[in-house]
Amino acid sequence: MKPFMDEDFLLQTETAKELYHQFAARMPIFDYHCHLSPREIAEDRRFNNLSEIWLHGDHYKWRAMRTNGIAEHFITGDASDWEKFEKWAETAPHTMRNPLYHWTHLELRKPFGVNSLLSPSSARQIWDSCNDLLTREDFSCRGIIRKANVKVICTTDDPIDSLEYHRSISESGFEVKVIPAWRPDKAMEIGNPTAFNDYVELLEIASEVSIVSFDHFMEALEKRHLFFHKHGCRLSDHGLETIYAAEYTSADIKRIFDSLRNGKSQSSEDVLKFKSAMLYEFAVMDHSRNWTQQYHLGAMRNNNSRMFELIGADKGFDSIGDYPVATALSKFLNRLEYDQKLTRTILYNLNPGDNEVMATMIGNFQDGVTPGKIQWGSGWWFLDQKDGMINQLNTLSNLGLLSRFNGMLTDSRSFLSYSRHEYFRRILCNLIGSDVENGEIPADIEFLGKMVQDISYNNATNYFGFDV
């Protein structure tokens, strides 16, 4: 019987162990999509206790606690941080076979060095020892980032953001690059005209453009896109139910915009037209400045309307959606390719039923110049667990080129989530190692070791072109 989570955790063959320990483990981290707070990095936040750094904002853990019968008072309510941690410790043993069990203990080991299993009986000792470490300077935000060997962090930022904290980080001399990523979802979300007009007013202030027409709207967004570019941004990100690619005319979009500015709700057909137009225009902007564009597709958000009204969005009430994706995605990418406006693109699906769609779609639009120009991104959100990663890696291997894959990202709000890169690398090395020992691929450790290092870090570095 193997011990739980020893140094060869998830590594089932000697080749897998060699690939991980000799090649993958020592590679730095290029975290090209996350939701970390630039302000916390700029201010080098120090956390008062383990709940602050570990439980605040972690909707994965919140969902598990609710399922375990924990009252909302101890999750997002006004219970003390110790009480919230105590309830998480009560829940943790019940997460056995959920990825949270692995993540929890990986995160306790790195950076805290805690090898105990989290349970009600160990909670106080773990709480006290981790809190003692959090008082140290090397356990600040930046200290933890350094411990994880991170070289690049790409945050997620609205076009109206001042990027003041990114400037502060850059000017501080922090050796890790913290780069903004353009997330313009609110500029195409017109389901609520009041919310949209409120956003347009904020965009006017940020861009210093008076927005009285659709042309002015695009002028303001273009001005902000350039502002982001001047502050080091080289990639965008979009969180969408699906890709939008309806037919529309310029007159349609101007009419819809004028109607929105008059506070009028739009038909479902006009909403789709407007979203389709904006998605294309954003892609053209990205191409004009040689950015990479990312599309996260398939989340069904805010399913529990009562809880949404009580505590708001991003609280753990989202799920996988089953939106049609193939036809519109093909149409969207094909239009950009035909117009010679298709920049480097990464596609992420939340519905595993779309795996083969994504893996085959990317092959349609490679340019024969840029290795892996069109990427299928790593298992995301509900799929960034063992089975989800294995399925993504196997499908990509079968239908594309695994060797050109950009690898893992955290997609997290937590500074402790870098262990997900370790988790991914162990799974990757185990898959390749098993193939070697099954005689399915040659035992060329030098080539395979480099391939593992490329997927872990080098491919992303070359793909995004940041100087690291």
Secondary structure, 3 states (H helix, E strand, C coil): CCCCCCCCCCCCCHHHHHHHHHHHCCCCEEECCCCCCHHHHHCCCCCCCHHHHHCCCCHHHHHHHHHCCCCHHHCCCCCCHHHHHHHHHHHHHHHCCCHHHHHHHHHHHCCCCCCCCCCCCCHHHHHHHHHHHHCCHHHCHHHHHHHCCEEEEECCECCCCCCHHHHHHHHHCCCCEEECCECCHHHCCCCCHHHHHHHHHHHHHHHCCCCCCHHHHHHHHHHHHHHHHHCCCCEEEEEECCCCCCCCCHHHHHHHHHHHHCCCCCCHHHHHHHHHHHHHHHHHHHHHCCCEEEEEECEECCCCHHHHHHHCCCCCCCEECCCCCHHHHHHHHHHHHHCCCCCEEEEEECCHHHHHHHHHHHHHCCCCCCCCCEEECCCCHHHCCHHHHHHHHHHHHHHCCHHHCCCCCCCCCCCCCCHHHHHHHHHHHHHHHHHHHCCCCCCCHHHHHHHHHHHHHHHHHHHHCCCC
